[in-house]
Amino acid sequence: MNLSVPRRAAALAAVTALALAGFTGASANAAPAAPAAPTAAPDIPLANVKQHLADLQSIANANGGNRAHGRTGYKASIDFVKAKLDAAGFTTTVQQFTSSGATGYNLIADWPGGDPNQVLMAGAHLDSVSSGAGINDNGSGSAAVLETALAVSRANLQPTKHLRFGWWGAEELGLVGSKYYVNQLPSTERSKVSGYLNFDMIGSPNPGYFVYDDDPTIEQTFKSYFAGIGVPTEIETEGDGRSDHASFKNVGIPVGGLFTGASRVKSSAQVQKWGGTATAFDRCYHSSCDTTSNINDTALDRNSDAVAHAIWTLSAGTTTPPTGTVFENTADVSIPDNGAAVTSTVNVTGITGNAPAALKVDVNIVHTYRGDLVVDLVAPDGSVYNLHNQSGGSADNLVQAYTVNASSEVANGAWKLRAQDKASVDTGYINSFKLTFP
């Protein structure tokens, strides 16, 4: 993962299918037969994923200790993954580009069949930094995507949508490879990509379980999977906009993905939630110790299975959508230190009558110390519902879902998330504010 680029922080049961962001395979025929349930995704063998990591480590060891852009270890990594996919029946393409005076490579692998006008992509960056082998960053994502692709071949999967996988070069230099790929796609081809799933660092040694909050259908697909295995998740904020999904998102392609944490320190609340220690999620981030010893097997196993679950689910023509109608504001709103309250606004339209008794409010505030925050929901008529008082919570950031009984409020109108920092020496901003009307 490239964390040197200035970041714009953003924010297993199937339920009724939703025609959202191109994630639908239903036809408009009269009285259609009930669609068949999608085939369950296989368990992805952890041993296979770890063997891919061992092979990438061996490549680094034989090529100066890294797999960085412009170095022999990166091209050897591309050749290694390509050989696996060619043998499994994929159609592979190596795409060349130039960055920092060196030739870079993307690897694209298409699985035969599926609707060419509905393309589901999954990808990961394959390059490391020059200081190490890059086994968590990002051998972990690359290996999980590779093994999922091989599982597609073993199952002879015939999904509704066309499946395409990508391994990107020069991500560590600023998402160069994925930007090149997207920029080379004609607009007609971009419009056929119904979703892109990104996997960058999914085996961190002191892991958290983070889900991108971009496309709501993709987001809920991952959240439903983890809920089904009893693992709580949080919205990903550390690397949002700084990995390859940003290249796709910036041209309007729906995106989502998973992350287990980089250099940020795990909070005490997160230690209680996930275990581990109140230290960096990955103490070897971008360093020479990012080797095969820098992987948490449980996190790698869970996330690899989640990759497969998403591929099987989202490519089948039925999805796991969010329930209800969603309104969201993802524009950053700075919260002044010990200053006046600020607001993020969503304009609700098309909802008849009053708000439901179970109005869901998702709050994502990046802040040095959430114990200094007062956060309210302000209804269109000015009624105030307190969500978080400054006395509650000591961890940094506030990522929380609330249920508010606002049944006396007319639904349509401007709803505001109001936040105020009540003490000094703290900085932060509202990252996103989302209302869900069930």
N, C-alpha and C positions, 0 to 999 in steps of 0.2 A: 504493500500500500504506500502510495505517495502522500506523505503528510507535510511536504515542504511547500506545496502549492497553497496560496491564500484561499481559505475555505469559506464557502457560503454555507453556514450551518443550517440544516433544515430539520427539518424535522426530518379423533381424526375423522370427525363426522362431516359428511357432505350436507349442505343445506341448499335451499332453492337456488337454481342457476340465475345469474344476473347478466344482462347484456350491458357490460361496462368495459370500456377501453378495448373493445375488440375481443373480449374473452367470452365468446359464445359460439357454439357450433350448431345451434338449433336452426332448422329450416322453418319456413312459414307455411308449410302444407296444412290443409285443414285436417282436424282430428288426427294429429300425429300419434304414433305409438309412443309409449313411454320410453325414454332413452335408457339404454343399458347402462348400468353403473360402470364407471371406469375401472379397468383392471387395477388391482392393488399394486403399489410399487413394491419391488423386492427389497429385502434387507441387503444393504450394501456391505460386503465383507470388509471389516476393518483391516484384516490382514492384507487384502489386496491394495487398499489405499496406502497402507504403511509401506508396502513393497515399492509402490511408485515413489514414495518419498525417499526410500533408501536408494533407489536408482538415481533420483535427482541429486542426492548427496554425493553419490559416486561420481556423477558427471562433474559436479563442482570440484571435488577432490582432484580430479584428473585435469582440471582446467583453471588452475590458479586460485582455487578456493571460492569461486563465485560463478554465477550464471547471469551476469549483468549484460545489458544492451551493449552491442559492439564487441563483446568478448566471445571467445570460442565456446565457453560453457553455455551461452544462451543458444547458439545455433545447434549445439549438441542436444539441448533440451527439446528444441523444436523437432529435431529429427527423431528423438526418442518417442515423443507423443504421437507424431505422424505415423511411425511404423506400427504402433499399437492399433491406431484407428484404421489404417489401410488394411491390416489383417482382419479387422472385424467387419469390413464391408462398407465403411463410410467412403464418401467422395470427398477427398481432402484437397485444399488449395493453400499454398503458401504465398502470402502477400508480402511484397517488399516495400520498404519505405526508407527514407534517410533521416537521421536525427543526430545532431552533434557530430557531423562528419562521418558517421558510421552507418552501415546498412542494418536495418532492423527487420524483423519478421513477425507477421501474424499468421496463425494457423487457423483455418476455417474447416469444419467438418460437417457435411450434410448427410443426414440419414435418409435413404431413399423413401419416397412416398409422402403421404400427407398433403394437405391442401397448400399449394404454393402461394396462395393469396393470404394464408394465415401462418406466419412463421413464428415459432417460439424459439428464442435463443437463450442459451446459458453460456457463461464465460468466466474467465479468470485471467489475471495477468501472470505470465510465466517467468518474467525476468526477476532477478534479485537486485539488490544494491551491490556495489562493488566490494563492500566490506565483508560479505559472507555468503553462505550458500542459499539463504532465503528459503528455509524449509517451512516455517510457518507463514512467512511473507514472501512469496505466496505459493510455495509448494503445496500447502494444505488445500487451498481452493482449487489449484490446478489438478491435483491428484483426485480430489473428490469429483470434479467435473469429468475427468477422464474415466474414472471407474463407473460413473453413472452412464456415460456414453457406451462403455463396453457392456453394461447391464442391459441397455436398450438393444444391443446386438444379440446378446445371449437370449433375451426374451423374444426376439424377432418382433418387437413392438410395432404395431401399425396404428398410430394415433390419428386423430382427426386432423391435427395440424402438422405442418412440416417442422421437423426438428433440426436445429442448427446449433453447433457448439463452436466456441471461439477461445483461443489462447492468445493473449495480447502481449506485444513487445513494448519496451520502453515506457511502461506505466510509471516507473520510478522517476522518469524525467519529465513527468507532467501529462500522463494519459496519452502519450503520443500515438501509440499503435491503435488504440480503439478510436481515437479521433480521426485517424487516417482512414480506418475502415468505414466509419459512418460518413465521412465526407466524400468517400468514393462511391457510396451508394446513391444511385439516382433517386429522386424524390418518389417515383413510383414504387421502387423497391423498399424504401424506408416505410412507406405506408402499409406494406405487407407484413411488417414485423409487429406482431400483436403484443409482444412483451420481451423484455430482456432481463435475465436473472444474473446477478453478479455475486461472486464468492471470493472474498479477499480477506484472508486470515480467519480461518474457522477451526483452528486447533491450538489456540493460545494456551500457554502452560498454566495460567491462573485465570481461567476463562469466565466470561460473561456470555449471556445469550441475547444477542441484539438483532433486531429485525428492522430493515429499512421501512420507513413510513412514507413511501412514495405512492405507487399505484395501490389503491385499497384492496383490490381483489388479490393481488400477489401477496400483499402484507397479511391479509387474513388467512391465506392458504398456509403460510408459514406459522402464524400464531396458532391456528387450529391444530397443526401437527404437534407443536411443542406442548400445547395444552393437553393433547391426547396422551402424551407420555409423562405428564405431570411436571414439566419443566417451565417455570415462569420466564417470561421474556421482558425486555425493555426496548424502547425505540432507540435505534442507532443514531448517535450524534457525533461521535469522535471523528469518523472518517467520511461523513456524508458530503458528497460533492467532490471528494478527493480520491475516488477510485473510478474504474472504467464505466460504471453505470451512468456517471455524469455525462459522458460523451453521447449516450443514447437519449438520456432525459432531455438534454439541451436541444434536441431536434424533435421533441414531442413523442418519443417512443415510451410507452409505459415501462417502468423499471421496478425492481425489488431485489432483495438479497439478504444475506446473513453476514455476521461479523462476531468475533469473540473478544475483541479488544486489542489495543496496541499499547502505547506508552502511558495512557492515563492510569491513575491509581484507582483500584477498586475501593469503593466506599464501604464503611462498616455495614450499612444497610445491604449492600450487594453481597458482602461476605455472608451475612445471615441468610440471604436468599439463595446463593449459589455455592457457598463454601469457599475455600481458598483463603487468601490472606489480603490484608489491606496494603497491598503493594501493586506495582504495575501489572496490568493484565498480561503483558509480554515484556519481561525484563530484558530480553535479548533483541528487542525490536531494532532493526537496521544495524545489527552488530554481528561480530564474528561468531557469537555463540548461538545464532539462529540455525541450529543443526537439527538432526533427527532426535536429539535429546531435548529439544525445545517444544515438544508436542504433548498436549493432554489427550490421551487416547479416548477418554469418555466424550470429550467435546468433539473430537474429530469424528467419532462414530455417530454421535447424534446428528451432527450437521450433515454428514455424508448421506445419512438416511433421509434427512429433510430435503436435500437436493433432489434425490430420486422421487420423493413424494411430490414435490412441486412439479417436476418434469412430467410425471405420469398424470397428475391431476389437471394441470393447466393445458396439457396438449390433447386432452381427451374430448374436449367440446363441452364438458360440464366443469364447473369450478366451485370453489368454496368462497362465495362472496361475503362481504360484510352485510349484516342485516340492516335494513333501514335505509333512509336517505341521508347522505353525508354532505355537510357543508364545511369547508375548511379554508383557513387563511394561513399560508406558509411564509408570508413576508416577515422578515425579522423586524422587531420593534425594540429599540434600546430602552433599558430601564435605568434611569439616572440614579446614581449613588445617593441615597438618603434624600431623594427628591420627590417631585410630584408624581402622581399615578399616571400611567400610560395605558393605552388600550389597543387591542387587536380586534378587528370587527369582521364578522361574517354576516352577509345579507341573506336571510332565509326567504325563499319564495316557493310557491307551489305547494305549500302544506296547508291543508284546510283546517279550520278550527283552532283549538288551543294546543299548546305543547303537551306532549305525553307526560304521564307521571314518572316515566323512566327515561327522561332525556339524558343522553350520555354526553359528557363533556370531557374531551381529551386535552390535557394541558402538557405542553413541552416547553419548559423555561430553562435556559442555560444560565446558571448563576453561581457566583463564587460560594455562596452560603444561603441555602434555601430557608434557614431559620430566620432570616431577616425579611422574608416576603409576606405580604398580604395580597391574596389573589381572590378576586370576586368575579362572578358571572353577573352581568347586567342585562336584564331583559329589555325588549324594545320599549316598554312603558316606563323604564327606569327602576324597576324592582331589582334588588340586589340579593344575590345568593353567595354567601361566603364559601369559598372552596378551600382556602389554606390561610391560616393565621400565622403570624411571625413566630409564635411560640412553638409551632409544630415542625418537627423534622430538623435534623442538623446536617444531613449530607448535602453535598453540592448538587445543584440541578434539581429540577422538579419535573418529573415525568410521571404523570398520574392520570388515571381515568376516574371520573366522578359520575354518579347518577344523581340527578337533581329533579326533585318533584316540582315541576314548573307548570302544573296542569291549569293554573289560573291565568297563564300568560297566552296571549295570541301568538301563534307560532311565527307568522310572517313578520319580517322587519329586521332591524339591525340589532344583533346580539353582540355583546362586547365582553371580551376577557380583559379585566382591569388588574394591573399589577403595580405594586408600589414597594420600593425598597425602604424599609423603616430604620435602617442604621447606616453607618458610614463604612468606608473602606471595602466596599463590595461592588462588583460589576456584573452585568448580565443583560439578557434580552429575552423577549418572548420569541420562541423559535417557531411554534405552530399552535394553532387553536382550532379544534375540530368539534363540531356538533353532529351527533347521530340521532335521527328521529326514527325510532323503531316502528 
